[in-house]
Amino acid sequence: MNRSAVDLWFVEEVLPLEAALTGYLRRKWREVSEIPDLRQEIYTRVYEAATVAIPEMTKPFLFMTARNLLIDRARRAQVVSIETVIDLEDLDVADTVPNPEQSAVGREAMRLLQAAINRLPPRCREVTLLRKVHGLPQRDVARRMGISESTVEQQVAKGVRLIADAMIDIVPEPVTGRFGRRPRKVGQP
Amino acid sequence: MMEHDPIEEQAARWLARQDAGPLDAAAKAGFDAWIATSTRHRVTYLRLEAAWQRADQLRVTRQAPVLPPPRASVARGPWRRWAPAMAVAAAVALVVIIPALDDWPFAAGQKFSTGVGDRYTAHLQDGSQIELNTDTRLRASVDQTTREVRLDKGEAFFEVVHDDKHPFVVISGDLRIVDVGTKFSVRRDGDRLEVVVAEGAVVVEDMAHPNDVAPTLVTQLSAAVAQPKAIRKSPRSEEQVRDALGWRHGTLVFTDRPLREVAAEFNRYNRKQLVVPAEGPMGDIRIGGSFEATNIDAFARLLHSGFGLKVIDDGREIRISN
């Protein structure tokens, strides 16, 4: 896999906004189970747009893309009132989304990451600790735990996903509307 | 809870496979084809990879989770057996007067030593065990009448079989440690001695200054730092004791320790030495976490990636600078 400038942009500028993006989606979309899919779809869209031209302002671009996707989905769902869509149009992203710098950086983020790892299922946790904290290769992890290398690989695959998801939770309670108004959620009748 | 997402499952499998080692040509072609299938594959993979790489920083954070001991040694190691014993009252040690003749009776004793980065467990004929840490030298004289060990340098963990009539004595410089059925470690740095008691109790005595320093009883879950004319006691939590004994599994565990001390610890276990400027704020950077004692290169890499420090490795020394 060759790394492109877009890959770098995506990893360094888009992914750090994941907590903020997820907070936004949670406030705007009632169906929580659909949020991971929405998020991946938003990533796909911003990535494809960036292959044409990398946007100058990543954050507004990401949230505009998110908003447009929600509007598309809401229209397709056809259960959404015009009012809700207007609410979306109204949204001033910069005012309501905490900056990632404000939420968790550096050591605090690492503390939360640690907490996330502590919540992994025991075997997955042990594999992750040996691999990440000790830096042991998978082969040595297998030997040390007395399990097969393919089991270690399976546990890594599991740990990778759980850790990625745990990072979303590295965000404080989202700030609701500036005027104390709770934003309505798309999809509510 | 993990959502069902087939693309993410595939991405995670590819990542785990590459985490195991470089892909062969066929697998690499398969991976490239999978990535090229759609942008969604690509972004999903990039996201997981970024998260997985980020977890590497755990190695240089303040409070990385403490690694469980390796399974094999959990099964046969003493920790499992210690737990209930921790609850029982500390045995009271007896102080026994030993003639302070310098090398007697060690001329006839067994000698044990370890090189830098090595560990060794000595099994004594009375059933007691001594685990030698890195760069350690000691002499043991254990028979029907005498149980004495002289620690010349380094660090060792003692697991002593109780014998009322024959207390087990560790002598290091002018300091003497007498125990009854105890598990404890002794570390010697010059004339400074640190004793950590995991179970039971020991008495620490300053033989050279018997009138200045009273024999000090150190009970389980506490430690004593002894120097000529001064023995200080302090309590330790179970976790602190476990961390202090992490070397028995090849692990160094630090909690909020300045980099200069951490570097000195690593240097005990490695021929290649970490060099941190003696002056300036760099030595005060706080380090926490659980590290493989002999993997000094990995630690240096983490100083670079985690703290942005400059690392110059000439094969003999690793110089750290801003």
Interface residues (C-beta under 8 A of the other chain):
Chain A: M1 D7 F10 V11 L15 E18 S33 P36 D37 Q40 E41 Y43 T44 Y47 E48 R107 M110 R111 L113 Q114 I117 N118 R125 E126 T128 L129 L130 R131 K132 V133 H134 G135 L136 P137 Q138 R139 R144 M145 G146 E149 V152 E153 Q154 V156 A157 K158 V160 R161 L162 I163 A164 D165 M167
Chain B: M2 E3 D5 I7 E8 E9 A12 R13 L15 A16 R17 D19 A20 G21 F31 D32 I35 S38 T39 R40 R42 V43 T44 Y45 L46 R47 L48 E49 A50 A51 W52 R54 A55 D56 Q57 L58 R59 T61 R62 Q63 A64 P65 L67 P68 P70 R71 A72 T251 G289 S290 F291 E292 N295 A298
